[in-house]
Amino acid sequence: MSGAVDHTGHWTVADVLALPEDCTNRYELLGESLVMSRAPGIRHQRASLRWKAADTLSKRLHSPV
């Protein structure tokens, strides 16, 4: 999002879905409040993928046959 969004009152799911497409921020509705945080970067995504692969392999190696 390139600018501020004017909004008065509580946020609804429809309000959040009406926001412009934004790939750099993550928006969450907590109760009736909008919370914005930066979207994970490429380093975070790579680390998550590696962790998931290691976790999956570990479960396969240690699961009963």
CHARMM-style PDB file with segment names, atoms N, HN, CA, C and O in Angstrom:
ATOM      1  N   MET     1       0.850  -1.154   0.000  1.00  0.00      PROA
ATOM      2  CA  MET     1       0.000   0.000   0.000  1.00  0.00      PROA
ATOM      3  C   MET     1       0.900   1.221   0.000  1.00  0.00      PROA
ATOM      4  O   MET     1       1.878   1.275   0.745  1.00  0.00      PROA
ATOM      5  N   SER     2       0.583   2.181  -0.813  1.00  0.00      PROA
ATOM      6  HN  SER     2      -0.211   2.137  -1.418  1.00  0.00      PROA
ATOM      7  CA  SER     2       1.458   3.331  -0.959  1.00  0.00      PROA
ATOM      8  C   SER     2       1.062   4.500  -0.083  1.00  0.00      PROA
ATOM      9  O   SER     2       1.784   5.497  -0.044  1.00  0.00      PROA
ATOM     10  N   GLY     3      -0.033   4.421   0.606  1.00  0.00      PROA
ATOM     11  HN  GLY     3      -0.619   3.612   0.574  1.00  0.00      PROA
ATOM     12  CA  GLY     3      -0.439   5.546   1.432  1.00  0.00      PROA
ATOM     13  C   GLY     3      -1.355   5.098   2.544  1.00  0.00      PROA
ATOM     14  O   GLY     3      -1.660   3.914   2.691  1.00  0.00      PROA
ATOM     15  N   ALA     4      -1.789   6.078   3.330  1.00  0.00      PROA
ATOM     16  HN  ALA     4      -1.541   7.040   3.211  1.00  0.00      PROA
ATOM     17  CA  ALA     4      -2.682   5.788   4.442  1.00  0.00      PROA
ATOM     18  C   ALA     4      -4.100   5.576   3.928  1.00  0.00      PROA
ATOM     19  O   ALA     4      -4.485   6.093   2.879  1.00  0.00      PROA
ATOM     20  N   VAL     5      -4.854   4.815   4.677  1.00  0.00      PROA
ATOM     21  HN  VAL     5      -4.542   4.395   5.529  1.00  0.00      PROA
ATOM     22  CA  VAL     5      -6.258   4.576   4.348  1.00  0.00      PROA
ATOM     23  C   VAL     5      -7.089   5.256   5.413  1.00  0.00      PROA
ATOM     24  O   VAL     5      -6.926   4.990   6.604  1.00  0.00      PROA
ATOM     25  N   ASP     6      -7.987   6.140   4.982  1.00  0.00      PROA
ATOM     26  HN  ASP     6      -8.119   6.356   4.015  1.00  0.00      PROA
ATOM     27  CA  ASP     6      -8.888   6.784   5.934  1.00  0.00      PROA
ATOM     28  C   ASP     6      -9.958   5.787   6.351  1.00  0.00      PROA
ATOM     29  O   ASP     6     -10.617   5.172   5.512  1.00  0.00      PROA
ATOM     30  N   HSD     7     -10.118   5.640   7.653  1.00  0.00      PROA
ATOM     31  HN  HSD     7      -9.583   6.139   8.335  1.00  0.00      PROA
ATOM     32  CA  HSD     7     -11.123   4.709   8.158  1.00  0.00      PROA
ATOM     33  C   HSD     7     -11.539   5.168   9.544  1.00  0.00      PROA
ATOM     34  O   HSD     7     -10.690   5.456  10.388  1.00  0.00      PROA
ATOM     35  N   THR     8     -12.827   5.236   9.777  1.00  0.00      PROA
ATOM     36  HN  THR     8     -13.516   5.002   9.092  1.00  0.00      PROA
ATOM     37  CA  THR     8     -13.326   5.566  11.106  1.00  0.00      PROA
ATOM     38  C   THR     8     -14.130   4.385  11.623  1.00  0.00      PROA
ATOM     39  O   THR     8     -14.780   3.676  10.855  1.00  0.00      PROA
ATOM     40  N   GLY     9     -14.078   4.186  12.914  1.00  0.00      PROA
ATOM     41  HN  GLY     9     -13.549   4.762  13.538  1.00  0.00      PROA
ATOM     42  CA  GLY     9     -14.828   3.094  13.519  1.00  0.00      PROA
ATOM     43  C   GLY     9     -14.078   1.779  13.474  1.00  0.00      PROA
ATOM     44  O   GLY     9     -12.877   1.731  13.208  1.00  0.00      PROA
ATOM     45  N   HSD    10     -14.813   0.719  13.739  1.00  0.00      PROA
ATOM     46  HN  HSD    10     -15.789   0.758  13.955  1.00  0.00      PROA
ATOM     47  CA  HSD    10     -14.230  -0.616  13.793  1.00  0.00      PROA
ATOM     48  C   HSD    10     -14.040  -1.182  12.389  1.00  0.00      PROA
ATOM     49  O   HSD    10     -14.786  -0.856  11.466  1.00  0.00      PROA
ATOM     50  N   TRP    11     -13.032  -2.032  12.248  1.00  0.00      PROA
ATOM     51  HN  TRP    11     -12.426  -2.297  12.998  1.00  0.00      PROA
ATOM     52  CA  TRP    11     -12.762  -2.705  10.972  1.00  0.00      PROA
ATOM     53  C   TRP    11     -13.586  -3.981  10.885  1.00  0.00      PROA
ATOM     54  O   TRP    11     -13.827  -4.648  11.891  1.00  0.00      PROA
ATOM     55  N   THR    12     -14.012  -4.308   9.685  1.00  0.00      PROA
ATOM     56  HN  THR    12     -13.816  -3.766   8.868  1.00  0.00      PROA
ATOM     57  CA  THR    12     -14.732  -5.556   9.430  1.00  0.00      PROA
ATOM     58  C   THR    12     -13.946  -6.363   8.397  1.00  0.00      PROA
ATOM     59  O   THR    12     -13.012  -5.850   7.780  1.00  0.00      PROA
ATOM     60  N   VAL    13     -14.326  -7.614   8.214  1.00  0.00      PROA
ATOM     61  HN  VAL    13     -15.085  -8.030   8.715  1.00  0.00      PROA
ATOM     62  CA  VAL    13     -13.687  -8.451   7.195  1.00  0.00      PROA
ATOM     63  C   VAL    13     -13.847  -7.799   5.825  1.00  0.00      PROA
ATOM     64  O   VAL    13     -12.906  -7.790   5.032  1.00  0.00      PROA
ATOM     65  N   ALA    14     -15.021  -7.257   5.543  1.00  0.00      PROA
ATOM     66  HN  ALA    14     -15.786  -7.265   6.188  1.00  0.00      PROA
ATOM     67  CA  ALA    14     -15.258  -6.595   4.252  1.00  0.00      PROA
ATOM     68  C   ALA    14     -14.322  -5.403   4.064  1.00  0.00      PROA
ATOM     69  O   ALA    14     -13.841  -5.165   2.956  1.00  0.00      PROA
ATOM     70  N   ASP    15     -14.057  -4.646   5.142  1.00  0.00      PROA
ATOM     71  HN  ASP    15     -14.448  -4.839   6.042  1.00  0.00      PROA
ATOM     72  CA  ASP    15     -13.131  -3.508   5.057  1.00  0.00      PROA
ATOM     73  C   ASP    15     -11.732  -3.976   4.679  1.00  0.00      PROA
ATOM     74  O   ASP    15     -11.080  -3.376   3.825  1.00  0.00      PROA
ATOM     75  N   VAL    16     -11.275  -5.042   5.312  1.00  0.00      PROA
ATOM     76  HN  VAL    16     -11.804  -5.530   6.006  1.00  0.00      PROA
ATOM     77  CA  VAL    16      -9.925  -5.559   5.044  1.00  0.00      PROA
ATOM     78  C   VAL    16      -9.840  -6.094   3.618  1.00  0.00      PROA
ATOM     79  O   VAL    16      -8.854  -5.847   2.923  1.00  0.00      PROA
ATOM     80  N   LEU    17     -10.852  -6.818   3.178  1.00  0.00      PROA
ATOM     81  HN  LEU    17     -11.653  -7.019   3.742  1.00  0.00      PROA
ATOM     82  CA  LEU    17     -10.844  -7.362   1.819  1.00  0.00      PROA
ATOM     83  C   LEU    17     -10.905  -6.265   0.763  1.00  0.00      PROA
ATOM     84  O   LEU    17     -10.488  -6.481  -0.375  1.00  0.00      PROA
ATOM     85  N   ALA    18     -11.419  -5.095   1.123  1.00  0.00      PROA
ATOM     86  HN  ALA    18     -11.758  -4.919   2.047  1.00  0.00      PROA
ATOM     87  CA  ALA    18     -11.516  -3.981   0.179  1.00  0.00      PROA
ATOM     88  C   ALA    18     -10.210  -3.196   0.063  1.00  0.00      PROA
ATOM     89  O   ALA    18     -10.098  -2.314  -0.789  1.00  0.00      PROA
ATOM     90  N   LEU    19      -9.215  -3.504   0.910  1.00  0.00      PROA
ATOM     91  HN  LEU    19      -9.306  -4.220   1.602  1.00  0.00      PROA
ATOM     92  CA  LEU    19      -7.931  -2.807   0.828  1.00  0.00      PROA
ATOM     93  C   LEU    19      -7.244  -3.141  -0.494  1.00  0.00      PROA
ATOM     94  O   LEU    19      -7.432  -4.233  -1.031  1.00  0.00      PROA
ATOM     95  N   PRO    20      -6.445  -2.204  -1.024  1.00  0.00      PROA
ATOM     96  CA  PRO    20      -5.717  -2.487  -2.266  1.00  0.00      PROA
ATOM     97  C   PRO    20      -4.737  -3.648  -2.077  1.00  0.00      PROA
ATOM     98  O   PRO    20      -4.257  -3.894  -0.970  1.00  0.00      PROA
ATOM     99  N   GLU    21      -4.449  -4.356  -3.170  1.00  0.00      PROA
ATOM    100  HN  GLU    21      -4.840  -4.157  -4.069  1.00  0.00      PROA
ATOM    101  CA  GLU    21      -3.480  -5.462  -3.149  1.00  0.00      PROA
ATOM    102  C   GLU    21      -2.133  -4.944  -2.660  1.00  0.00      PROA
ATOM    103  O   GLU    21      -1.682  -3.882  -3.088  1.00  0.00      PROA
ATOM    104  N   ASP    22      -1.493  -5.690  -1.768  1.00  0.00      PROA
ATOM    105  HN  ASP    22      -1.860  -6.553  -1.420  1.00  0.00      PROA
ATOM    106  CA  ASP    22      -0.226  -5.247  -1.189  1.00  0.00      PROA
ATOM    107  C   ASP    22       0.644  -6.462  -0.908  1.00  0.00      PROA
ATOM    108  O   ASP    22       0.280  -7.309  -0.092  1.00  0.00      PROA
ATOM    109  N   CYS    23       1.788  -6.558  -1.574  1.00  0.00      PROA
ATOM    110  HN  CYS    23       2.084  -5.870  -2.237  1.00  0.00      PROA
ATOM    111  CA  CYS    23       2.679  -7.713  -1.410  1.00  0.00      PROA
ATOM    112  C   CYS    23       3.767  -7.479  -0.373  1.00  0.00      PROA
ATOM    113  O   CYS    23       4.501  -8.410  -0.042  1.00  0.00      PROA
ATOM    114  N   THR    24       3.890  -6.269   0.146  1.00  0.00      PROA
ATOM    115  HN  THR    24       3.293  -5.513  -0.123  1.00  0.00      PROA
ATOM    116  CA  THR    24       4.972  -5.984   1.085  1.00  0.00      PROA
ATOM    117  C   THR    24       4.507  -5.963   2.538  1.00  0.00      PROA
ATOM    118  O   THR    24       5.337  -5.953   3.447  1.00  0.00      PROA
ATOM    119  N   ASN    25       3.217  -5.956   2.767  1.00  0.00      PROA
ATOM    120  HN  ASN    25       2.543  -5.965   2.028  1.00  0.00      PROA
ATOM    121  CA  ASN    25       2.692  -5.925   4.125  1.00  0.00      PROA
ATOM    122  C   ASN    25       1.655  -7.018   4.317  1.00  0.00      PROA
ATOM    123  O   ASN    25       1.026  -7.483   3.366  1.00  0.00      PROA
ATOM    124  N   ARG    26       1.497  -7.411   5.559  1.00  0.00      PROA
ATOM    125  HN  ARG    26       2.008  -7.033   6.331  1.00  0.00      PROA
ATOM    126  CA  ARG    26       0.497  -8.408   5.928  1.00  0.00      PROA
ATOM    127  C   ARG    26      -0.525  -7.706   6.819  1.00  0.00      PROA
ATOM    128  O   ARG    26      -0.159  -7.003   7.762  1.00  0.00      PROA
ATOM    129  N   TYR    27      -1.794  -7.899   6.518  1.00  0.00      PROA
ATOM    130  HN  TYR    27      -2.091  -8.469   5.752  1.00  0.00      PROA
ATOM    131  CA  TYR    27      -2.864  -7.281   7.294  1.00  0.00      PROA
ATOM    132  C   TYR    27      -3.660  -8.358   8.003  1.00  0.00      PROA
ATOM    133  O   TYR    27      -4.019  -9.377   7.412  1.00  0.00      PROA
ATOM    134  N   GLU    28      -3.933  -8.119   9.282  1.00  0.00      PROA
ATOM    135  HN  GLU    28      -3.642  -7.292   9.762  1.00  0.00      PROA
ATOM    136  CA  GLU    28      -4.720  -9.068  10.068  1.00  0.00      PROA
ATOM    137  C   GLU    28      -5.790  -8.302  10.823  1.00  0.00      PROA
ATOM    138  O   GLU    28      -5.565  -7.178  11.272  1.00  0.00      PROA
ATOM    139  N   LEU    29      -6.932  -8.906  10.957  1.00  0.00      PROA
ATOM    140  HN  LEU    29      -7.114  -9.819  10.592  1.00  0.00      PROA
ATOM    141  CA  LEU    29      -8.020  -8.329  11.718  1.00  0.00      PROA
ATOM    142  C   LEU    29      -8.048  -9.022  13.072  1.00  0.00      PROA
ATOM    143  O   LEU    29      -8.345 -10.213  13.160  1.00  0.00      PROA
ATOM    144  N   LEU    30      -7.739  -8.280  14.120  1.00  0.00      PROA
ATOM    145  HN  LEU    30      -7.498  -7.312  14.049  1.00  0.00      PROA
ATOM    146  CA  LEU    30      -7.759  -8.811  15.483  1.00  0.00      PROA
ATOM    147  C   LEU    30      -8.902  -8.134  16.217  1.00  0.00      PROA
ATOM    148  O   LEU    30      -8.831  -6.956  16.567  1.00  0.00      PROA
ATOM    149  N   GLY    31      -9.947  -8.898  16.440  1.00  0.00      PROA
ATOM    150  HN  GLY    31     -10.004  -9.855  16.156  1.00  0.00      PROA
ATOM    151  CA  GLY    31     -11.153  -8.295  16.991  1.00  0.00      PROA
ATOM    152  C   GLY    31     -11.718  -7.351  15.948  1.00  0.00      PROA
ATOM    153  O   GLY    31     -12.106  -7.775  14.860  1.00  0.00      PROA
ATOM    154  N   GLU    32     -11.765  -6.076  16.282  1.00  0.00      PROA
ATOM    155  HN  GLU    32     -11.450  -5.731  17.166  1.00  0.00      PROA
ATOM    156  CA  GLU    32     -12.234  -5.070  15.324  1.00  0.00      PROA
ATOM    157  C   GLU    32     -11.128  -4.080  14.991  1.00  0.00      PROA
ATOM    158  O   GLU    32     -11.397  -2.968  14.538  1.00  0.00      PROA
ATOM    159  N   SER    33      -9.874  -4.490  15.219  1.00  0.00      PROA
ATOM    160  HN  SER    33      -9.656  -5.393  15.588  1.00  0.00      PROA
ATOM    161  CA  SER    33      -8.722  -3.633  14.944  1.00  0.00      PROA
ATOM    162  C   SER    33      -7.897  -4.209  13.809  1.00  0.00      PROA
ATOM    163  O   SER    33      -7.735  -5.425  13.703  1.00  0.00      PROA
ATOM    164  N   LEU    34      -7.376  -3.334  12.962  1.00  0.00      PROA
ATOM    165  HN  LEU    34      -7.507  -2.346  13.049  1.00  0.00      PROA
ATOM    166  CA  LEU    34      -6.515  -3.748  11.861  1.00  0.00      PROA
ATOM    167  C   LEU    34      -5.066  -3.681  12.321  1.00  0.00      PROA
ATOM    168  O   LEU    34      -4.626  -2.668  12.864  1.00  0.00      PROA
ATOM    169  N   VAL    35      -4.327  -4.766  12.100  1.00  0.00      PROA
ATOM    170  HN  VAL    35      -4.684  -5.589  11.658  1.00  0.00      PROA
ATOM    171  CA  VAL    35      -2.913  -4.831  12.466  1.00  0.00      PROA
ATOM    172  C   VAL    35      -2.115  -5.064  11.192  1.00  0.00      PROA
ATOM    173  O   VAL    35      -2.435  -5.959  10.410  1.00  0.00      PROA
ATOM    174  N   MET    36      -1.068  -4.255  10.982  1.00  0.00      PROA
ATOM    175  HN  MET    36      -0.808  -3.528  11.617  1.00  0.00      PROA
ATOM    176  CA  MET    36      -0.230  -4.376   9.798  1.00  0.00      PROA
ATOM    177  C   MET    36       1.177  -4.742  10.221  1.00  0.00      PROA
ATOM    178  O   MET    36       1.714  -4.170  11.169  1.00  0.00      PROA
ATOM    179  N   SER    37       1.781  -5.702   9.517  1.00  0.00      PROA
ATOM    180  HN  SER    37       1.345  -6.167   8.747  1.00  0.00      PROA
ATOM    181  CA  SER    37       3.183  -6.052   9.745  1.00  0.00      PROA
ATOM    182  C   SER    37       3.823  -6.312   8.391  1.00  0.00      PROA
ATOM    183  O   SER    37       3.133  -6.596   7.412  1.00  0.00      PROA
ATOM    184  N   ARG    38       5.134  -6.215   8.341  1.00  0.00      PROA
ATOM    185  HN  ARG    38       5.695  -5.984   9.136  1.00  0.00      PROA
ATOM    186  CA  ARG    38       5.849  -6.457   7.091  1.00  0.00      PROA
ATOM    187  C   ARG    38       5.716  -7.921   6.709  1.00  0.00      PROA
ATOM    188  O   ARG    38       5.757  -8.801   7.570  1.00  0.00      PROA
ATOM    189  N   ALA    39       5.558  -8.178   5.435  1.00  0.00      PROA
ATOM    190  HN  ALA    39       5.524  -7.464   4.736  1.00  0.00      PROA
ATOM    191  CA  ALA    39       5.524  -9.550   4.938  1.00  0.00      PROA
ATOM    192  C   ALA    39       6.917 -10.156   5.076  1.00  0.00      PROA
ATOM    193  O   ALA    39       7.909  -9.433   4.986  1.00  0.00      PROA
ATOM    194  N   PRO    40       7.012 -11.463   5.291  1.00  0.00      PROA
ATOM    195  CA  PRO    40       8.323 -12.097   5.423  1.00  0.00      PROA
ATOM    196  C   PRO    40       9.160 -11.914   4.159  1.00  0.00      PROA
ATOM    197  O   PRO    40       8.642 -11.964   3.043  1.00  0.00      PROA
ATOM    198  N   GLY    41      10.453 -11.703   4.352  1.00  0.00      PROA
ATOM    199  HN  GLY    41      10.874 -11.663   5.259  1.00  0.00      PROA
ATOM    200  CA  GLY    41      11.372 -11.554   3.226  1.00  0.00      PROA
ATOM    201  C   GLY    41      11.829 -12.905   2.701  1.00  0.00      PROA
ATOM    202  O   GLY    41      11.444 -13.951   3.225  1.00  0.00      PROA
ATOM    203  N   ILE    42      12.647 -12.873   1.668  1.00  0.00      PROA
ATOM    204  HN  ILE    42      12.960 -12.023   1.243  1.00  0.00      PROA
ATOM    205  CA  ILE    42      13.109 -14.101   1.018  1.00  0.00      PROA
ATOM    206  C   ILE    42      13.954 -14.957   1.962  1.00  0.00      PROA
ATOM    207  O   ILE    42      13.864 -16.184   1.917  1.00  0.00      PROA
ATOM    208  N   ARG    43      14.775 -14.334   2.816  1.00  0.00      PROA
ATOM    209  HN  ARG    43      14.848 -13.337   2.852  1.00  0.00      PROA
ATOM    210  CA  ARG    43      15.590 -15.119   3.760  1.00  0.00      PROA
ATOM    211  C   ARG    43      14.696 -15.885   4.723  1.00  0.00      PROA
ATOM    212  O   ARG    43      14.963 -17.046   5.033  1.00  0.00      PROA
ATOM    213  N   HSD    44      13.644 -15.244   5.192  1.00  0.00      PROA
ATOM    214  HN  HSD    44      13.427 -14.301   4.940  1.00  0.00      PROA
ATOM    215  CA  HSD    44      12.705 -15.902   6.094  1.00  0.00      PROA
ATOM    216  C   HSD    44      12.005 -17.056   5.382  1.00  0.00      PROA
ATOM    217  O   HSD    44      11.836 -18.133   5.955  1.00  0.00      PROA
ATOM    218  N   GLN    45      11.604 -16.833   4.143  1.00  0.00      PROA
ATOM    219  HN  GLN    45      11.741 -15.959   3.677  1.00  0.00      PROA
ATOM    220  CA  GLN    45      10.918 -17.879   3.387  1.00  0.00      PROA
ATOM    221  C   GLN    45      11.829 -19.080   3.151  1.00  0.00      PROA
ATOM    222  O   GLN    45      11.392 -20.225   3.272  1.00  0.00      PROA
ATOM    223  N   ARG    46      13.089 -18.827   2.815  1.00  0.00      PROA
ATOM    224  HN  ARG    46      13.444 -17.898   2.717  1.00  0.00      PROA
ATOM    225  CA  ARG    46      14.043 -19.929   2.610  1.00  0.00      PROA
ATOM    226  C   ARG    46      14.259 -20.714   3.898  1.00  0.00      PROA
ATOM    227  O   ARG    46      14.276 -21.945   3.888  1.00  0.00      PROA
ATOM    228  N   ALA    47      14.423 -19.994   5.006  1.00  0.00      PROA
ATOM    229  HN  ALA    47      14.409 -18.995   5.014  1.00  0.00      PROA
ATOM    230  CA  ALA    47      14.626 -20.662   6.297  1.00  0.00      PROA
ATOM    231  C   ALA    47      13.405 -21.514   6.652  1.00  0.00      PROA
ATOM    232  O   ALA    47      13.551 -22.635   7.139  1.00  0.00      PROA
ATOM    233  N   SER    48      12.214 -20.990   6.413  1.00  0.00      PROA
ATOM    234  HN  SER    48      12.095 -20.079   6.018  1.00  0.00      PROA
ATOM    235  CA  SER    48      10.990 -21.747   6.701  1.00  0.00      PROA
ATOM    236  C   SER    48      10.907 -23.008   5.854  1.00  0.00      PROA
ATOM    237  O   SER    48      10.522 -24.069   6.346  1.00  0.00      PROA
ATOM    238  N   LEU    49      11.268 -22.892   4.583  1.00  0.00      PROA
ATOM    239  HN  LEU    49      11.581 -22.030   4.183  1.00  0.00      PROA
ATOM    240  CA  LEU    49      11.236 -24.045   3.685  1.00  0.00      PROA
ATOM    241  C   LEU    49      12.231 -25.111   4.131  1.00  0.00      PROA
ATOM    242  O   LEU    49      11.910 -26.299   4.133  1.00  0.00      PROA
ATOM    243  N   ARG    50      13.433 -24.693   4.508  1.00  0.00      PROA
ATOM    244  HN  ARG    50      13.695 -23.728   4.507  1.00  0.00      PROA
ATOM    245  CA  ARG    50      14.447 -25.651   4.974  1.00  0.00      PROA
ATOM    246  C   ARG    50      14.014 -26.325   6.267  1.00  0.00      PROA
ATOM    247  O   ARG    50      14.200 -27.530   6.437  1.00  0.00      PROA
ATOM    248  N   TRP    51      13.437 -25.547   7.180  1.00  0.00      PROA
ATOM    249  HN  TRP    51      13.286 -24.568   7.042  1.00  0.00      PROA
ATOM    250  CA  TRP    51      12.976 -26.114   8.444  1.00  0.00      PROA
ATOM    251  C   TRP    51      11.876 -27.147   8.181  1.00  0.00      PROA
ATOM    252  O   TRP    51      11.880 -28.225   8.773  1.00  0.00      PROA
ATOM    253  N   LYS    52      10.943 -26.817   7.299  1.00  0.00      PROA
ATOM    254  HN  LYS    52      10.939 -25.941   6.818  1.00  0.00      PROA
ATOM    255  CA  LYS    52       9.846 -27.737   6.990  1.00  0.00      PROA
ATOM    256  C   LYS    52      10.382 -29.016   6.356  1.00  0.00      PROA
ATOM    257  O   LYS    52       9.916 -30.107   6.686  1.00  0.00      PROA
ATOM    258  N   ALA    53      11.356 -28.902   5.451  1.00  0.00      PROA
ATOM    259  HN  ALA    53      11.735 -28.016   5.183  1.00  0.00      PROA
ATOM    260  CA  ALA    53      11.940 -30.087   4.815  1.00  0.00      PROA
ATOM    261  C   ALA    53      12.636 -30.962   5.851  1.00  0.00      PROA
ATOM    262  O   ALA    53      12.488 -32.184   5.827  1.00  0.00      PROA
ATOM    263  N   ALA    54      13.397 -30.349   6.763  1.00  0.00      PROA
ATOM    264  HN  ALA    54      13.517 -29.357   6.783  1.00  0.00      PROA
ATOM    265  CA  ALA    54      14.090 -31.107   7.803  1.00  0.00      PROA
ATOM    266  C   ALA    54      13.092 -31.772   8.748  1.00  0.00      PROA
ATOM    267  O   ALA    54      13.292 -32.915   9.158  1.00  0.00      PROA
ATOM    268  N   ASP    55      12.030 -31.070   9.093  1.00  0.00      PROA
ATOM    269  HN  ASP    55      11.867 -30.141   8.761  1.00  0.00      PROA
ATOM    270  CA  ASP    55      11.008 -31.615   9.980  1.00  0.00      PROA
ATOM    271  C   ASP    55      10.300 -32.804   9.327  1.00  0.00      PROA
ATOM    272  O   ASP    55      10.066 -33.825   9.973  1.00  0.00      PROA
ATOM    273  N   THR    56       9.966 -32.667   8.054  1.00  0.00      PROA
ATOM    274  HN  THR    56      10.156 -31.838   7.529  1.00  0.00      PROA
ATOM    275  CA  THR    56       9.308 -33.759   7.324  1.00  0.00      PROA
ATOM    276  C   THR    56      10.206 -34.984   7.252  1.00  0.00      PROA
ATOM    277  O   THR    56       9.746 -36.102   7.482  1.00  0.00      PROA
ATOM    278  N   LEU    57      11.480 -34.788   6.937  1.00  0.00      PROA
ATOM    279  HN  LEU    57      11.854 -33.880   6.751  1.00  0.00      PROA
ATOM    280  CA  LEU    57      12.431 -35.899   6.864  1.00  0.00      PROA
ATOM    281  C   LEU    57      12.574 -36.571   8.225  1.00  0.00      PROA
ATOM    282  O   LEU    57      12.590 -37.798   8.313  1.00  0.00      PROA
ATOM    283  N   SER    58      12.677 -35.778   9.281  1.00  0.00      PROA
ATOM    284  HN  SER    58      12.664 -34.780   9.209  1.00  0.00      PROA
ATOM    285  CA  SER    58      12.810 -36.325  10.628  1.00  0.00      PROA
ATOM    286  C   SER    58      11.598 -37.180  10.998  1.00  0.00      PROA
ATOM    287  O   SER    58      11.748 -38.254  11.581  1.00  0.00      PROA
ATOM    288  N   LYS    59      10.415 -36.709  10.662  1.00  0.00      PROA
ATOM    289  HN  LYS    59      10.294 -35.837  10.188  1.00  0.00      PROA
ATOM    290  CA  LYS    59       9.203 -37.483  10.971  1.00  0.00      PROA
ATOM    291  C   LYS    59       9.172 -38.793  10.199  1.00  0.00      PROA
ATOM    292  O   LYS    59       8.744 -39.818  10.730  1.00  0.00      PROA
ATOM    293  N   ARG    60       9.625 -38.765   8.945  1.00  0.00      PROA
ATOM    294  HN  ARG    60       9.973 -37.933   8.513  1.00  0.00      PROA
ATOM    295  CA  ARG    60       9.647 -39.998   8.142  1.00  0.00      PROA
ATOM    296  C   ARG    60      10.657 -40.995   8.696  1.00  0.00      PROA
ATOM    297  O   ARG    60      10.393 -42.197   8.722  1.00  0.00      PROA
ATOM    298  N   LEU    61      11.812 -40.504   9.138  1.00  0.00      PROA
ATOM    299  HN  LEU    61      12.027 -39.528   9.117  1.00  0.00      PROA
ATOM    300  CA  LEU    61      12.857 -41.388   9.651  1.00  0.00      PROA
ATOM    301  C   LEU    61      12.486 -42.002  10.996  1.00  0.00      PROA
ATOM    302  O   LEU    61      12.922 -43.108  11.316  1.00  0.00      PROA
ATOM    303  N   HSD    62      11.684 -41.289  11.786  1.00  0.00      PROA
ATOM    304  HN  HSD    62      11.330 -40.390  11.526  1.00  0.00      PROA
ATOM    305  CA  HSD    62      11.365 -41.752  13.130  1.00  0.00      PROA
ATOM    306  C   HSD    62       9.945 -42.283  13.281  1.00  0.00      PROA
ATOM    307  O   HSD    62       9.512 -42.580  14.394  1.00  0.00      PROA
ATOM    308  N   SER    63       9.223 -42.404  12.185  1.00  0.00      PROA
ATOM    309  HN  SER    63       9.575 -42.162  11.280  1.00  0.00      PROA
ATOM    310  CA  SER    63       7.857 -42.923  12.297  1.00  0.00      PROA
ATOM    311  C   SER    63       7.877 -44.449  12.252  1.00  0.00      PROA
ATOM    312  O   SER    63       8.691 -45.045  11.547  1.00  0.00      PROA
ATOM    313  N   PRO    64       6.978 -45.076  13.008  1.00  0.00      PROA
ATOM    314  CA  PRO    64       6.907 -46.535  12.971  1.00  0.00      PROA
ATOM    315  C   PRO    64       6.412 -47.001  11.602  1.00  0.00      PROA
ATOM    316  O   PRO    64       5.565 -46.365  10.974  1.00  0.00      PROA
ATOM    317  N   VAL    65       6.954 -48.105  11.171  1.00  0.00      PROA
ATOM    318  HN  VAL    65       7.641 -48.622  11.681  1.00  0.00      PROA
ATOM    319  CA  VAL    65       6.595 -48.636   9.844  1.00  0.00      PROA
ATOM    320  C   VAL    65       5.471 -49.615   9.967  1.00  0.00      PROA
ATOM    321  OT1 VAL    65       5.025 -50.172   8.963  1.00  0.00      PROA
TER     322      VAL     65
END
